[in-house]
Amino acid sequence: MSANTPATAQGETATDELSSSRSRRRKLITALMILAFLAIIAIALYALSLIAGAVILLLLSALLAYIIYPLVQLLHRRLLRSLAIGVAYLLVAGAVVGGMFIVASALIQQSTSLVHSIQFLLSPAGERQLQPVIAFLGKLGITQDQVAQVKNQLFALVQSALSGVLPFLIGAFTNILNLIVVITLSVYFVVDGPRIIGWLRLKTPATQRGNINFLLSTLDQSLGGYFRGSLLIALIGALITGVGLALLHVPYAALLGVLFFLLYFIPVIGGNVLGALCILAALPEGWVVTLIVAIFIMFLQGVVIWQILSPRIFSKTVGVHPIVAIFALGLLGGFLSVPVAGALQHIIVALWNRWKDEHPDQFPQEEEPLQPSASLPGQQIAPTETPATSRRP
């Protein structure tokens, strides 16, 4: 018995060493797999960074084709398809160019008047006119040196803006080339888009065809409804802005209304830029009008647009609940937060309904039994009388 004890101990030691070597090998393999996975992710992100510009252009062209396609379908009722596509793009381009011309001409005029105003303020006559303002600021504890420092900073800011004109023009030329590429790709999407959608709906595997049709319908409802609702909200906001500023006798009221329509589609920055432009336009009318305009713009953007109009309109066009719309607009933010939230809502509801159909035993149809009417204390319920059967005489 004592002879077998060392053999048993040696066997246990060998087993322990084998198990420890296997555990070390398993940990090494796990670590190598994690490193390989991280390396694949890094390579994929690097590859996406190289083609990010091309992917963005492709997505923008698909989005432009999606927006123009209903107009093409409307014109195709009376024109040939190729002619309808050309007319649709010419109409959209004419509207965009006309709006840009109106906005650019007004901005150039206002910029010219602003430059003349700055030149006048820097002249001796302008300094004499600013003396009462400087005296009032001196009573508030602001010295002339501080005013001169602010003036020099503004002058340096104007000079830096003028020096950045050439890079801006180069960037504008690059953007024009990208716009031509986007328009060209969008034409191909409009031409071949229905064929691709038909192939996805009818030629895909029969087992997955229902899911694909559901996803296509959900994306169409979410994106299409979002853009229709956004156009309606931008139009209502532009009309309210133009009419409200015109009633307050603020100059360039119509232009600011057009700018509201255009800047609405720029998240976060667009609303701030519009508010600053409205306040600057109201400054010549006095501080009372300026304060009213500031309150009006804040109330319009913060309450009327985001809290009242957007949830109700998107609930109709996208099919998303107003609570979900408010959550997406206020907390998530972003340009496509509402359609993404709408698509997720449709997908979750569809998955729930499918699970409910596949598990009917979990949702039995409960029929409430007919409850007899309650009787008062001491009240006797009369027995139900059965009709007497007719007897032959």
Secondary structure as UniProt FT lines:
FT   TURN            2..3
FT   HELIX           4..50
FT   HELIX           52..75
FT   TURN            76..78
FT   HELIX           81..122
FT   HELIX           124..129
FT   HELIX           131..139
FT   TURN            140..141
FT   HELIX           144..163
FT   HELIX           165..202
FT   HELIX           206..247
FT   TURN            248..249
FT   TURN            251..252
FT   HELIX           253..263
FT   TURN            264..265
FT   TURN            267..268
FT   HELIX           269..282
FT   HELIX           283..285
FT   HELIX           287..299
FT   HELIX           300..309
FT   HELIX           310..317
FT   HELIX           322..327
FT   HELIX           328..332
FT   TURN            335..336
FT   HELIX           337..358
FT   HELIX           360..362
FT   TURN            377..378
//
